[in-house]
Amino acid sequence: MEYRTKAVAAAALSLATLALTSFAWAADVAPMPAKAKPIIDVPFFRVNDNRLTYAYQFTGTSPGKPGETAKQVVAFTHFDVWAYGTNFFSVSLMKSDGADYAVPCRSPGQGCAGATEIYGLFRSTLGFNEVFNTKAFSAGPMRNVSFVFGADANTKNDFLAPAKRAVVAGLQFGFDLPYKGFFNVAPMYYQEWNHNSFLQTGTIVGPYPGIPDGVTRFNPTWAVEMNYYMDLGFLPESINYFSVSGRAGFYGPKGTGAAPGLVSPASAPWVGQNPPGMVT
């Protein structure tokens, strides 16, 4: 019995030694695993551009105010590109001189403070090539088709007291320009609401009751917005620091936002004169 136990132990030891030897041999002759590629840390925003600008308009104009007014404009703009599209945001503060006066104003044009307007807008896009992981929406110079949407809003402390609210939605077609530039054109649906103190109940003259809060809803219409950017890469490298860019918008008829004839010289004899409600 003791002999049989020793024989079994010796056999087990031999098998263990053989297994270890085989494993060591396999480790020596087996190919080394391929080295894993490093994970590239891709930033959430591929482009993130922020700018603060100042401009001076010598011959600005304002609705309901005759002549021209000088305006100082301070603006902040943001633009970014991420995995599925782009975002653009801009807010401007416009300070007029006394020709575009704020309310209350006792003597227009004689020392009244200028009006202040704040205007903001944003536009966002979702690229079809990115969302659907395809190149089907690229052809020739057209690099992409995107769904675009956005909104506008403003406020101003003059008598009209505008409070614009607008929404847009449509398609944007993006094209490549030389020197890594681009040109985007977007046909869209446009809907606007606004405020006009002339239309408020108690201000309007004539048989029309007016609008209690002065807020008007305009007819839906079309809009076409465009923007472009291009580096001036044809300039010598020593002065190749310049680029051209711009933005333009065209909007279809949207109506007056009120019943036909609601504001006319016949029903509102003060049109073209100092507005009612002005402190005198």
Number of C-alpha atoms within 10 A of each C-alpha: 6 7 8 9 10 11 12 12 12 12 12 12 12 12 12 12 12 12 12 12 12 12 11 12 11 11 11 10 8 9 8 8 6 6 6 6 6 6 6 6 6 8 9 11 14 11 11 13 11 12 10 12 10 11 11 13 14 11 10 15 17 12 7 14 14 12 11 15 20 19 23 17 18 16 18 15 17 15 18 17 17 15 14 15 19 20 18 17 17 18 19 19 19 21 22 23 20 19 22 28 25 22 19 16 19 12 12 20 14 11 13 18 19 24 20 20 19 18 17 19 18 19 18 20 21 20 24 19 18 17 12 11 10 10 12 12 17 16 10 7 11 16 18 20 23 23 17 22 20 18 18 17 19 19 17 19 17 18 20 18 19 20 19 19 18 17 19 21 21 18 19 23 20 23 19 18 15 12 13 11 17 19 18 19 19 22 20 21 18 22 19 20 17 19 21 18 22 23 24 17 15 14 18 21 20 14 8 14 14 20 19 12 12 20 19 19 17 18 15 16 16 17 19 18 15 17 15 18 19 18 18 17 16 9 11 9 8 6 9 12 11 10 12 10 12 10 12 10 12 10 14 13 11 15 13 14 18 16 10 9 12 20 20 13 12 12 15 16 13 15 15 11 10 12 15 15 13 13 11 10
